Amino acid sequence: MFEIGRDITNKAAAAANREWLVTNGIGGYASGTVSGVMTRSYHAYLIAALKPPLGRLALLSKFDEMVVYDGARYDLYSNQWYDHTDPKPQGFHFIERFYLDGSIPTWEYAIADARLRKRVWMAYGTNTTYVQYTLLSANKPLTLEMHAMLQYRDHHAILRARNWKMQIKPVTHGLRVDAYYEAKPYYLLSDKAHMQPEHTWYQDYWLSKESFRGLPDLTDSLYGGFVRAQLGAGETVTLVATTEPEVDLNGDAAYERFKAREEDLIAQSGMKDVPPEVTHLVLAADQFIVHRLTAEGVMGRTIIAGYPWFSDWGRDTMIALPGLTLATHRYEDAAGILRTYARYISQGMLPNTFPDEEDEPGYNTVDAALWYINAVNAYYEATHDMDLLRDLYPALQEIIHFYQKGTRFNIHVDDEDGLLYAGEDGSNLTWMDAKIEGWVVTPRVGKPVEINALWYNALRHMADFARLLGETDADEYDTAAIKTADHFERFWYGEGGYCYDVIDGPEGHDATIRPNQIFAVSLPHTPLTPEQQKGVVDVCARDLLTSYGLRSLSPKDAAYAGTYGGDAYERDSVYHQGPVWGWLIGPFVEAYARAYEDRERAKAFLKPLLVHLGTADCIGSMNEIFDGDPPHTPRAAFAQAWTVAEVLRTYRKLAER
C-alpha cells in the first residue's frame, strides 16, 4: 500500500535514504535501500541467524543487475564509493515505482518499452531469501545478467578482503559457497537462471549511514557468481540465497505461501473497519516476533527489540508484547514469550540483554521484571488462561520476594515507605540506560517515578492473581500495595504541578521534567488523584509532546539536545536528553484518555505516526527515535518493536467500546 515514484526513486539521496526490511521469524533479515546503494553494514539480501535469533551473519550483499534489451545494455544497480561522489552507475534512474506488496519490497523498472518487476522476501522459519524478477511487458526478449555480491561476516561489521579466497563451486541449480574451512556453507540457486563462479573483490564501498554514526564506513564485497537468464514477456526467474541445501525453487509457490501467511495474520488479528495503515501494522508487528533457542535446546519465543542492530531485550520484549501479540490476537506467541522468559528469571530479575556469544545474559535492569508482571496481567485479561497464570505464579512470587528483600544492584523496597529503590554507582537500570565507558549519562539512582508506578501495579496484579488462583498471599500483596500508594504522594512536586523524576537520590529529589511520570497515569492502577493525573498529562503535553512521541527531556532544560547523531559518544550522551521516543506516544495517549475522558481526541494523537509508516526511514515500519527539534527527523534504529507495538496497542484499546 505504500508507494513512491520517480520524484524519490530517481534522486540519489532521497532513494538512498528510504530503506526496506523483510524478516524470517528466527532473527534473520534482509534490508537495503530503494536505490540499491548500500549505506549500512546491515544492508544485505541474506543475513542469516545461525543461533536463533542471534548469530547473525551477512552472506549475500545484493545482486548488481544489468539487462540487455533490443541490442542495448542497461545497468540497473547503483553503488556508492570511497570518494563520496555521486553513485556509479545510477541504475535508480530506471526505477519507475517502488511499493510494498503487503510487506514485500517491490521495484518496477522502465527499460525502453519493457517493464521489469523485482521483489524480495524471506521464507518463514529458514535462512532463505527469494529474489524474483518478472518481465511484465516487452516487445522482445530481455536478457537479465547480474553479479552476486558475497560476504561472510557479522552483520555489525564491515569486511576488508585482503587475500581472502572463498571456495565457490557449481552444484545442481546453482553455486555453493564455502567462505573458509568450517564456515557455514550457503547456496545461490535458481529455478532456471544459469550461474557460474567468479572471484573478484571490489573494494571501498562507502557506507554513508555508518559514516554518520562515526563508525568504520568502507567495506569490500566479492563478485562471487555471475547469473544470466533470458525472459520473454510474462516470464519469471527466481533466485534463492539460502543456508539450506534443499529448498523449494518454485518462486511463485514460495510467494503464495508468504502472501497466504500474511493474509492469515491479518484475519487472525480481527482488524476490521480500520485505516489501512493500522492493518499494515499487523504485518510490521510480525517482523519482531521470533523464535529463540534456549540454553536447554527448547525453541521458545521472543521479540527482537529493533532492526537492524538490536537483539532481544527483556524490557523491550515485555513492553512490546501486548501490542505485538495481544492486539493482534497472537495469544500462542504471547504465551510462548512469557514461558521463554520465565526460564531466565534469576534472583527475581529478568535479563536485560542476550549477548551474541555464549555468555550469560545481562541482568542490569530494574524494570524488565516489573514489565513482565504487567505483560502477564495483560495476557490474562485478553485470554483468561488460568493454566498459564498458574504455571507462572511461582516465578512472579520470586520477583516480588527478591524485590522486597533485595537483589542485584541495590534493588530493594524501603521498609519505611514501601517504595522501590534501585541503583548504585555506575549502574544504569532504567530504560534511560545510556552508558559511555564508566559514565552513566542518566543514572537515576534512588526511587524513579515509573519504577514505583510499575511496582505499585505489580503488587495490585499479584493480589488479583492470588485470589484467582486461591493462593493465601493476596492480603500481603494488598497491604504492600496500599503502603506504596500511601507514600507515592512523595513524588508530587507541588510547586511545579507534576511528579519528581526520582526521589531520595544521592542529591535529593530530581524535579527534571521527563516523560517517566506519564506511567503513573497510564498504567492500569494509578496512585495519583484525578487532579494530579491532569497535571502530569498537561506538563507532558506542554513540554514533551511532539507528533511522534514524547521528548525524553524538556527543551527548557540546560541539558536538552535537539538533534541526535555523530559518533557513539555524541549519540549516547544525548540519547535520553531530548530525542523523541516513539513508543512513549502509547502511555501518553492512554493517560490523556484517562485524565480527560476523551478517547477520540486521544486516538487522534496516533495519526502522525500512522502517516510516518509511509515516510519512515524504513518504509512500512516505525523509527526508534526522532530529533527533539522540528521537523523531528527520524533517527536510530529504522524499525523499533515498542514503537510499532504501542501504536497498535493503544489504537486497538481506544477503538474498542
C-alpha positions as CSV (number, residue, x, y, z in Angstrom):
1,M,0.0,0.0,0.0
2,F,3.0,2.3,0.5
3,E,4.3,3.5,-2.8
4,I,6.8,6.1,-4.0
5,G,7.5,7.2,-7.6
6,R,10.2,8.9,-9.6
7,D,10.2,12.0,-7.5
8,I,12.0,9.9,-4.9
9,T,13.3,6.8,-6.7
10,N,15.2,8.8,-9.3
11,K,17.0,11.1,-6.8
12,A,20.2,9.7,-5.4
13,A,20.0,11.0,-1.9
14,A,16.2,10.5,-1.5
15,A,16.2,7.0,-2.8
16,A,19.3,6.0,-0.7
17,N,17.6,7.4,2.5
18,R,14.5,5.2,2.0
19,E,15.0,1.6,3.3
20,W,13.2,-1.7,3.3
21,L,13.1,-4.7,5.6
22,V,12.0,-8.3,5.4
23,T,12.4,-10.9,8.1
24,N,12.2,-14.7,8.6
25,G,10.8,-15.2,12.1
26,I,14.1,-16.6,13.5
27,G,16.1,-13.4,13.7
28,G,17.4,-13.3,10.2
29,Y,16.5,-10.5,7.9
30,A,17.2,-8.7,4.6
31,S,17.4,-5.0,4.2
32,G,18.6,-2.3,1.8
33,T,17.8,1.0,0.2
34,V,15.3,1.8,-2.6
35,S,18.1,2.9,-4.8
36,G,20.2,-0.3,-4.2
37,V,23.1,1.7,-2.8
38,M,24.4,0.1,0.4
39,T,24.6,2.7,3.1
40,R,24.9,0.4,6.2
41,S,26.8,-2.7,7.2
42,Y,23.3,-4.1,7.8
43,H,22.3,-3.9,4.2
44,A,22.3,-7.4,2.7
45,Y,19.8,-9.7,0.9
46,L,20.6,-12.5,3.3
47,I,21.5,-12.0,6.9
48,A,21.2,-15.5,8.5
49,A,20.5,-16.1,12.1
50,L,22.6,-19.3,12.8
51,K,21.7,-19.3,16.6
52,P,18.1,-18.1,16.5
53,P,17.5,-15.3,17.0
54,L,21.2,-14.4,17.1
55,G,24.4,-15.5,15.4
56,R,23.6,-13.2,12.5
57,L,25.9,-13.3,9.5
58,A,25.7,-11.2,6.3
59,L,26.1,-13.7,3.5
60,L,24.8,-12.1,0.3
61,S,25.0,-8.3,0.0
62,K,22.8,-8.0,-3.1
63,F,22.8,-8.6,-6.9
64,D,24.2,-6.0,-9.2
65,E,21.8,-6.3,-12.1
66,M,22.1,-5.5,-15.8
67,V,19.8,-6.1,-18.7
68,V,20.3,-6.4,-22.4
69,Y,17.2,-5.3,-24.3
70,D,16.8,-4.6,-28.0
71,G,20.5,-4.5,-28.5
72,A,21.2,-2.0,-25.7
73,R,22.7,-2.7,-22.2
74,Y,21.2,-1.0,-19.1
75,D,22.8,-1.0,-15.6
76,L,20.1,-1.2,-13.0
77,Y,22.3,-1.2,-10.0
78,S,24.0,1.6,-8.0
79,N,27.0,1.7,-5.7
80,Q,28.5,4.5,-3.6
81,W,32.3,4.6,-3.5
82,Y,35.0,5.8,-1.2
83,D,35.3,9.2,-2.9
84,H,31.7,10.1,-1.8
85,T,30.9,11.4,-5.3
86,D,27.6,10.5,-6.9
87,P,26.7,6.8,-7.1
88,K,28.0,4.9,-10.1
89,P,26.3,3.7,-12.1
90,Q,22.9,5.3,-11.5
91,G,20.6,2.5,-12.0
92,F,17.9,4.0,-9.8
93,H,17.1,6.3,-12.8
94,F,15.2,3.3,-14.2
95,I,13.0,2.7,-11.1
96,E,9.6,3.8,-12.1
97,R,7.9,2.9,-8.9
98,F,8.7,1.2,-5.6
99,Y,6.0,-0.1,-3.3
100,L,5.2,-2.7,-0.6
101,D,3.2,-5.7,-1.7
102,G,1.9,-6.4,1.8
103,S,5.4,-6.3,3.4
104,I,7.3,-7.4,0.3
105,P,9.5,-4.6,-1.2
106,T,8.8,-4.4,-4.9
107,W,10.5,-2.4,-7.7
108,E,9.3,-1.8,-11.2
109,Y,11.9,-0.7,-13.8
110,A,11.2,1.0,-17.0
111,I,13.6,-0.1,-19.7
112,A,12.7,1.5,-23.1
113,D,9.2,0.0,-23.6
114,A,9.9,-3.0,-21.3
115,R,8.7,-3.2,-17.7
116,L,10.6,-5.4,-15.2
117,R,9.5,-6.2,-11.7
118,K,11.7,-7.3,-8.8
119,R,10.6,-8.4,-5.4
120,V,12.4,-9.7,-2.3
121,W,11.1,-11.8,0.6
122,M,12.2,-14.4,3.0
123,A,10.8,-17.9,3.7
124,Y,9.4,-18.0,7.3
125,G,11.4,-20.1,9.7
126,T,14.5,-20.6,7.5
127,N,17.5,-18.6,6.4
128,T,16.3,-18.3,2.9
129,T,15.8,-15.2,0.7
130,Y,13.9,-15.2,-2.6
131,V,14.6,-12.6,-5.3
132,Q,12.2,-12.8,-8.2
133,Y,12.2,-11.0,-11.5
134,T,9.2,-10.8,-13.8
135,L,9.2,-9.2,-17.2
136,L,5.8,-7.6,-17.0
137,S,5.7,-6.4,-20.6
138,A,8.1,-6.2,-23.6
139,N,8.1,-6.5,-27.3
140,K,11.3,-8.5,-27.4
141,P,13.1,-11.0,-25.1
142,L,15.2,-9.5,-22.4
143,T,18.4,-10.9,-21.0
144,L,19.0,-10.4,-17.3
145,E,22.6,-10.6,-16.1
146,M,23.9,-9.9,-12.6
147,H,26.8,-10.3,-10.3
148,A,26.2,-11.9,-6.9
149,M,28.0,-9.9,-4.2
150,L,29.1,-12.3,-1.5
151,Q,30.0,-11.8,2.2
152,Y,30.7,-13.8,5.3
153,R,30.8,-11.5,8.3
154,D,29.0,-10.5,11.5
155,H,26.2,-8.1,10.5
156,H,27.6,-5.4,12.8
157,A,31.0,-5.5,11.0
158,I,32.5,-4.3,7.8
159,L,34.6,-6.6,5.6
160,R,38.1,-5.9,4.2
161,A,39.1,-8.6,1.7
162,R,42.9,-8.7,1.7
163,N,43.8,-12.1,0.2
164,W,40.6,-13.9,1.2
165,K,39.9,-16.8,-1.2
166,M,36.4,-18.2,-0.9
167,Q,35.6,-21.6,-2.4
168,I,32.7,-21.3,-4.9
169,K,31.6,-24.4,-6.6
170,P,28.8,-25.3,-9.0
171,V,26.1,-27.5,-7.7
172,T,22.7,-28.6,-9.1
173,H,20.7,-25.4,-9.8
174,G,23.5,-23.0,-8.8
175,L,26.5,-22.5,-6.6
176,R,27.8,-23.5,-3.1
177,V,29.9,-21.0,-1.2
178,D,32.4,-22.1,1.5
179,A,33.8,-18.9,2.9
180,Y,36.6,-20.7,4.7
181,Y,37.2,-24.1,6.4
182,E,34.4,-24.9,8.9
183,A,32.3,-21.8,7.8
184,K,28.7,-22.5,7.4
185,P,28.1,-23.2,3.7
186,Y,25.5,-21.3,1.8
187,Y,24.0,-21.5,-1.6
188,L,22.9,-19.4,-4.6
189,L,20.2,-21.3,-6.5
190,S,17.7,-20.6,-9.3
191,D,14.8,-22.3,-10.9
192,K,16.1,-21.5,-14.4
193,A,19.0,-19.0,-14.4
194,H,22.5,-20.1,-15.3
195,M,25.1,-19.5,-12.7
196,Q,28.9,-19.7,-12.9
197,P,31.5,-19.0,-10.3
198,E,33.7,-15.9,-10.4
199,H,36.0,-14.4,-7.8
200,T,36.7,-10.6,-8.0
201,W,36.9,-8.5,-4.9
202,Y,35.6,-4.9,-5.2
203,Q,36.8,-2.6,-2.5
204,D,35.9,0.6,-0.7
205,Y,32.1,0.8,-1.0
206,W,31.2,3.8,1.1
207,L,28.5,3.2,3.8
208,S,27.1,6.7,4.4
209,K,24.9,5.8,7.3
210,E,27.8,4.3,9.2
211,S,29.8,7.4,8.4
212,F,27.1,9.5,10.0
213,R,27.2,7.2,13.1
214,G,31.0,7.7,13.4
215,L,31.7,4.1,12.6
216,P,34.1,2.4,10.0
217,D,32.5,3.2,6.7
218,L,34.4,1.4,3.9
219,T,33.7,-2.2,3.1
220,D,34.5,-4.7,0.4
221,S,32.4,-7.3,-1.4
222,L,33.1,-10.3,-3.6
223,Y,31.7,-10.7,-7.0
224,G,31.3,-14.4,-6.5
225,G,28.8,-15.6,-9.0
226,F,27.7,-14.5,-12.5
227,V,24.0,-15.1,-13.2
228,R,22.2,-15.0,-16.6
229,A,18.6,-15.6,-17.6
230,Q,16.5,-14.8,-20.6
231,L,12.9,-13.7,-20.2
232,G,10.1,-13.2,-22.5
233,A,7.0,-11.1,-21.7
234,G,5.2,-12.5,-18.8
235,E,8.1,-14.8,-17.7
236,T,9.7,-15.0,-14.3
237,V,13.0,-16.1,-12.9
238,T,13.6,-16.7,-9.2
239,L,17.0,-16.6,-7.4
240,V,17.4,-18.1,-3.9
241,A,20.1,-17.3,-1.3
242,T,20.0,-19.9,1.5
243,T,21.9,-21.8,4.1
244,E,19.7,-24.9,3.3
245,P,21.0,-27.3,0.6
246,E,17.4,-28.4,-0.2
247,V,15.0,-25.6,-0.8
248,D,11.9,-25.0,-2.9
249,L,12.9,-23.2,-6.1
250,N,9.4,-22.6,-7.2
251,G,9.3,-18.8,-6.6
252,D,5.6,-18.5,-7.4
253,A,4.7,-21.2,-4.8
254,A,7.0,-19.6,-2.2
255,Y,5.4,-16.2,-2.9
256,E,1.9,-17.6,-2.5
257,R,2.9,-19.2,0.8
258,F,4.3,-15.9,2.0
259,K,1.2,-14.0,1.0
260,A,-1.2,-16.6,2.5
261,R,0.6,-16.3,5.8
262,E,0.2,-12.5,5.7
263,E,-3.5,-12.8,5.0
264,D,-3.8,-15.3,7.9
265,L,-2.1,-12.9,10.3
266,I,-4.5,-10.1,9.3
267,A,-7.5,-12.3,9.5
268,Q,-6.4,-13.6,12.9
269,S,-6.0,-10.0,14.2
270,G,-9.6,-9.3,13.7
271,M,-8.7,-5.9,12.4
272,K,-11.9,-4.7,10.7
273,D,-13.0,-1.2,9.6
274,V,-9.7,0.3,10.5
275,P,-7.4,2.5,8.4
276,P,-5.2,0.5,6.0
277,E,-2.1,1.8,8.0
278,V,-3.4,0.1,11.1
279,T,-3.9,-3.1,9.1
280,H,-0.4,-2.9,7.9
281,L,0.9,-2.6,11.4
282,V,-0.1,-6.2,11.9
283,L,2.5,-7.1,9.3
284,A,5.0,-4.7,10.7
285,A,4.5,-6.3,14.2
286,D,5.2,-9.8,12.7
287,Q,8.7,-8.8,11.8
288,F,9.7,-8.6,15.5
289,I,8.2,-11.8,16.8
290,V,10.8,-14.5,16.5
291,H,11.9,-17.9,17.8
292,R,14.6,-18.3,20.5
293,L,16.6,-21.4,21.1
294,T,17.1,-21.6,24.8
295,A,20.1,-22.9,26.6
296,E,18.2,-26.2,27.2
297,G,17.6,-26.6,23.5
298,V,14.0,-25.6,23.7
299,M,12.6,-23.5,20.9
300,G,10.8,-20.6,22.6
301,R,9.6,-17.2,21.5
302,T,10.9,-13.7,22.0
303,I,10.8,-10.2,20.4
304,I,13.6,-8.5,18.5
305,A,13.8,-5.0,20.0
306,G,14.6,-3.4,16.7
307,Y,16.3,-3.6,13.3
308,P,18.9,-3.6,12.1
309,W,21.2,-3.9,15.1
310,F,19.2,-4.9,18.2
311,S,18.8,-8.4,19.6
312,D,16.0,-9.4,22.0
313,W,15.9,-7.2,25.2
314,G,13.9,-8.2,28.2
315,R,12.5,-4.8,28.9
316,D,11.6,-4.1,25.2
317,T,10.1,-7.5,24.9
318,M,7.7,-7.1,27.8
319,I,6.7,-3.5,26.8
320,A,6.1,-4.6,23.2
321,L,4.3,-7.9,24.0
322,P,0.8,-6.5,24.5
323,G,0.8,-4.5,21.2
324,L,2.6,-7.0,19.0
325,T,0.8,-10.2,20.2
326,L,-2.3,-9.4,22.2
327,A,-3.6,-6.6,20.0
328,T,-3.1,-8.9,17.0
329,H,-4.7,-11.9,18.8
330,R,-1.4,-13.9,18.6
331,Y,-2.1,-15.4,22.0
332,E,0.0,-18.6,21.5
333,D,3.0,-16.4,20.7
334,A,2.4,-14.3,23.8
335,A,2.2,-17.4,26.0
336,G,5.4,-18.7,24.4
337,I,7.3,-15.5,25.1
338,L,6.2,-15.4,28.7
339,R,7.2,-19.1,29.2
340,T,10.5,-18.5,27.5
341,Y,11.5,-15.6,29.7
342,A,10.4,-17.4,32.9
343,R,13.3,-19.8,32.2
344,Y,15.7,-16.8,32.6
345,I,14.5,-15.3,35.8
346,S,17.4,-15.0,38.3
347,Q,17.2,-13.5,41.8
348,G,13.8,-12.1,40.8
349,M,15.3,-10.3,37.7
350,L,14.6,-10.7,34.0
351,P,17.5,-10.4,31.6
352,N,18.2,-7.0,30.1
353,T,20.0,-8.3,27.0
354,F,21.1,-11.6,25.5
355,P,24.7,-11.5,24.0
356,D,25.5,-12.8,20.6
357,E,28.0,-15.3,22.1
358,E,27.6,-18.0,24.7
359,D,27.9,-15.6,27.7
360,E,25.3,-15.3,30.4
361,P,22.5,-12.8,29.9
362,G,22.9,-9.4,31.4
363,Y,20.6,-8.6,34.3
364,N,21.2,-4.8,34.6
365,T,17.6,-3.7,34.6
366,V,15.2,-2.9,37.4
367,D,12.0,-2.6,35.3
368,A,12.1,-5.7,33.0
369,A,10.7,-8.0,35.7
370,L,8.0,-5.4,36.5
371,W,7.0,-5.1,32.9
372,Y,6.9,-8.9,32.9
373,I,4.2,-8.9,35.5
374,N,2.4,-6.2,33.6
375,A,2.5,-8.4,30.5
376,V,1.2,-11.4,32.3
377,N,-1.7,-9.3,33.5
378,A,-2.4,-8.1,30.0
379,Y,-2.2,-11.6,28.7
380,Y,-4.7,-12.9,31.4
381,E,-7.1,-10.1,30.7
382,A,-7.1,-11.0,27.0
383,T,-7.3,-14.8,27.3
384,H,-8.4,-15.7,30.9
385,D,-5.8,-18.5,30.6
386,M,-5.7,-19.9,34.1
387,D,-3.3,-22.7,33.2
388,L,-0.5,-20.3,32.2
389,L,-1.2,-18.0,35.1
390,R,-0.9,-21.0,37.5
391,D,2.3,-22.1,35.8
392,L,3.9,-18.7,36.0
393,Y,2.8,-17.7,39.5
394,P,5.8,-19.1,41.3
395,A,8.1,-17.1,39.1
396,L,6.0,-14.0,39.8
397,Q,6.3,-14.7,43.5
398,E,10.0,-14.9,43.1
399,I,10.2,-11.5,41.5
400,I,8.2,-9.8,44.3
401,H,10.2,-11.7,47.0
402,F,13.6,-10.6,45.8
403,Y,12.5,-7.0,45.1
404,Q,11.2,-6.8,48.7
405,K,14.2,-8.4,50.3
406,G,16.8,-7.1,48.0
407,T,18.6,-8.3,44.8
408,R,21.3,-7.2,42.5
409,F,22.3,-3.5,42.0
410,N,20.9,-2.5,45.4
411,I,17.3,-3.1,44.2
412,H,15.1,-3.3,47.3
413,V,11.9,-2.0,48.9
414,D,12.4,0.8,51.5
415,D,10.7,-0.5,54.6
416,E,9.7,3.0,55.7
417,D,7.6,4.0,52.7
418,G,7.1,0.8,50.7
419,L,8.7,2.4,47.7
420,L,11.3,0.6,45.4
421,Y,14.9,1.8,45.5
422,A,17.3,0.9,42.7
423,G,20.8,1.7,41.7
424,E,24.3,2.1,42.8
425,D,27.3,4.0,41.5
426,G,27.9,3.1,37.9
427,S,24.6,1.3,37.3
428,N,22.1,2.1,34.5
429,L,19.0,0.2,35.4
430,T,16.0,2.1,33.9
431,W,15.1,2.4,30.3
432,M,17.2,5.6,30.2
433,D,20.3,3.4,30.2
434,A,22.9,5.1,28.1
435,K,26.4,4.5,29.4
436,I,29.7,5.7,28.0
437,E,32.6,3.7,29.5
438,G,32.2,4.4,33.2
439,W,29.8,7.4,32.7
440,V,26.1,6.7,33.2
441,V,24.5,9.6,31.3
442,T,21.2,9.5,33.2
443,P,21.9,7.5,36.4
444,R,18.5,8.0,38.1
445,V,19.8,6.2,41.3
446,G,17.1,6.3,44.0
447,K,13.4,5.8,43.6
448,P,12.4,6.5,40.0
449,V,8.8,7.5,39.4
450,E,8.0,5.0,36.7
451,I,9.7,2.2,38.6
452,N,7.4,2.8,41.5
453,A,4.3,3.1,39.4
454,L,5.2,-0.3,37.9
455,W,5.9,-1.6,41.4
456,Y,2.5,-0.5,42.7
457,N,0.8,-2.1,39.6
458,A,2.8,-5.3,40.1
459,L,1.5,-5.6,43.7
460,R,-2.0,-4.9,42.6
461,H,-1.8,-7.6,39.9
462,M,-0.3,-10.1,42.3
463,A,-3.2,-9.6,44.7
464,D,-5.6,-10.3,41.8
465,F,-3.7,-13.3,40.7
466,A,-3.5,-14.8,44.2
467,R,-7.3,-14.5,44.6
468,L,-7.9,-16.0,41.1
469,L,-5.7,-19.0,42.0
470,G,-6.9,-19.4,45.5
471,E,-3.5,-18.6,47.0
472,T,-3.1,-17.3,50.5
473,D,-0.8,-14.3,50.0
474,A,-3.4,-11.9,48.4
475,D,-3.7,-9.9,51.5
476,E,0.0,-9.5,51.8
477,Y,0.2,-8.0,48.3
478,D,-2.7,-5.7,49.1
479,T,-1.1,-4.5,52.2
480,A,2.2,-3.7,50.4
481,A,0.3,-2.0,47.5
482,I,-1.6,0.2,49.9
483,K,1.6,1.2,51.6
484,T,3.2,2.1,48.3
485,A,0.2,4.1,47.2
486,D,0.0,6.0,50.5
487,H,3.6,7.1,50.1
488,F,3.5,7.8,46.4
489,E,2.4,11.3,47.3
490,R,6.1,11.9,48.0
491,F,6.6,12.0,44.2
492,W,4.3,15.0,43.8
493,Y,6.2,18.2,43.2
494,G,3.6,20.7,44.3
495,E,5.4,23.8,43.1
496,G,5.6,22.5,39.6
497,G,2.3,20.7,39.5
498,Y,3.9,17.4,38.3
499,C,5.9,14.4,39.6
500,Y,9.5,14.3,40.5
501,D,11.5,12.1,38.2
502,V,13.5,10.5,41.0
503,I,13.2,10.9,44.8
504,D,15.7,10.0,47.5
505,G,18.6,10.1,45.1
506,P,22.2,10.9,46.1
507,E,21.4,14.6,45.5
508,G,17.9,14.5,46.9
509,H,14.8,14.8,44.7
510,D,15.1,15.4,41.0
511,A,12.5,17.7,39.5
512,T,13.7,17.4,35.9
513,I,10.8,17.3,33.5
514,R,11.0,13.9,31.9
515,P,8.3,11.6,30.4
516,N,8.7,8.9,33.0
517,Q,5.9,10.3,35.2
518,I,3.3,9.6,32.5
519,F,3.3,5.9,33.6
520,A,1.9,6.9,37.0
521,V,-1.3,7.9,35.0
522,S,-1.3,5.4,32.1
523,L,-0.8,2.0,33.9
524,P,-3.9,0.1,34.9
525,H,-3.7,1.2,38.5
526,T,-2.8,4.8,39.3
527,P,-1.8,6.1,42.7
528,L,-2.5,9.7,41.7
529,T,-5.6,11.8,42.3
530,P,-7.6,12.9,39.2
531,E,-6.2,16.5,39.6
532,Q,-2.7,15.1,39.7
533,Q,-3.3,13.0,36.7
534,K,-4.3,16.0,34.7
535,G,-1.3,17.9,36.0
536,V,1.1,15.2,34.7
537,V,-0.7,15.0,31.3
538,D,-0.7,18.7,31.0
539,V,3.0,19.2,31.7
540,C,4.0,16.3,29.4
541,A,1.8,17.9,26.7
542,R,3.3,21.3,27.2
543,D,7.0,20.4,27.4
544,L,7.4,17.0,25.8
545,L,4.7,16.1,23.3
546,T,5.5,16.1,19.6
547,S,3.8,14.5,16.6
548,Y,5.9,11.3,17.0
549,G,6.0,10.8,20.7
550,L,7.4,12.4,23.9
551,R,10.7,14.1,24.2
552,S,13.0,12.5,26.8
553,L,13.8,15.9,28.4
554,S,12.1,19.3,28.4
555,P,13.6,21.8,25.9
556,K,13.7,24.2,28.8
557,D,16.4,22.2,30.5
558,A,20.0,23.3,30.0
559,A,21.0,19.7,29.2
560,Y,18.4,19.4,26.4
561,A,19.8,18.3,23.0
562,G,17.5,18.9,20.0
563,T,19.3,16.7,17.5
564,Y,20.8,13.2,17.5
565,G,23.8,12.0,15.6
566,G,27.6,11.7,15.4
567,D,29.9,9.0,16.8
568,A,29.0,6.7,19.7
569,Y,30.0,9.3,22.4
570,E,28.0,12.0,20.8
571,R,24.9,9.8,20.3
572,D,24.9,8.1,23.6
573,S,25.5,11.4,25.5
574,V,22.2,12.8,24.2
575,Y,20.2,9.5,23.7
576,H,17.8,10.4,26.6
577,Q,18.5,14.1,26.8
578,G,15.9,15.4,24.3
579,P,15.3,12.9,21.4
580,V,11.6,12.0,20.9
581,W,10.8,8.3,21.7
582,G,8.0,7.0,19.5
583,W,6.9,4.3,22.0
584,L,6.0,6.9,24.6
585,I,3.1,8.0,22.4
586,G,1.3,4.9,23.8
587,P,1.3,5.8,27.5
588,F,0.7,9.5,26.7
589,V,-2.4,8.7,24.7
590,E,-3.7,6.3,27.3
591,A,-3.0,8.8,30.1
592,Y,-4.8,11.5,28.1
593,A,-7.8,9.4,27.6
594,R,-8.0,8.6,31.3
595,A,-7.4,12.1,32.6
596,Y,-9.7,13.9,30.2
597,E,-12.1,11.0,29.4
598,D,-11.9,11.8,25.7
599,R,-11.0,8.7,23.7
600,E,-11.4,10.1,20.2
601,R,-9.2,13.1,20.9
602,A,-6.6,10.8,22.5
603,K,-6.7,8.5,19.5
604,A,-6.0,11.5,17.2
605,F,-2.5,11.8,18.6
606,L,-1.6,8.5,16.9
607,K,-2.3,9.8,13.4
608,P,1.1,11.3,12.7
609,L,2.8,8.0,13.4
610,L,0.4,6.2,11.1
611,V,1.4,8.6,8.4
612,H,5.0,8.1,9.3
613,L,4.7,4.4,8.1
614,G,4.9,5.7,4.6
615,T,7.7,8.3,5.2
616,A,9.9,6.5,7.7
617,D,13.5,5.6,7.1
618,C,12.2,2.0,6.7
619,I,9.0,2.1,4.6
620,G,6.2,0.3,6.4
621,S,7.8,0.4,9.9
622,M,8.5,3.0,12.6
623,N,11.7,4.5,13.9
624,E,13.1,4.2,17.4
625,I,13.6,7.9,18.0
626,F,13.3,11.3,16.3
627,D,15.1,14.6,16.8
628,G,13.6,16.7,19.6
629,D,13.6,19.8,17.4
630,P,11.3,20.2,14.4
631,P,11.0,18.7,11.8
632,H,11.7,15.8,14.2
633,T,13.9,13.8,11.7
634,P,13.7,10.1,12.3
635,R,16.9,8.6,13.8
636,A,18.5,5.5,15.3
637,A,17.0,2.0,14.5
638,F,14.8,2.2,11.5
639,A,12.3,-0.3,12.8
640,Q,11.6,-0.5,16.5
641,A,9.4,-3.0,18.2
642,W,7.9,-1.0,21.0
643,T,7.1,2.0,18.7
644,V,5.0,-0.3,16.4
645,A,3.6,-2.1,19.5
646,E,2.4,0.9,21.4
647,V,0.6,2.4,18.4
648,L,-1.1,-0.9,17.8
649,R,-2.0,-1.4,21.4
650,T,-3.4,2.0,22.1
651,Y,-5.2,2.3,18.8
652,R,-7.0,-1.0,19.4
653,K,-7.7,-0.2,23.0
654,L,-9.2,3.2,22.2
655,A,-11.2,1.9,19.3
656,E,-12.9,-0.7,21.4
657,R,-16.2,0.3,23.0
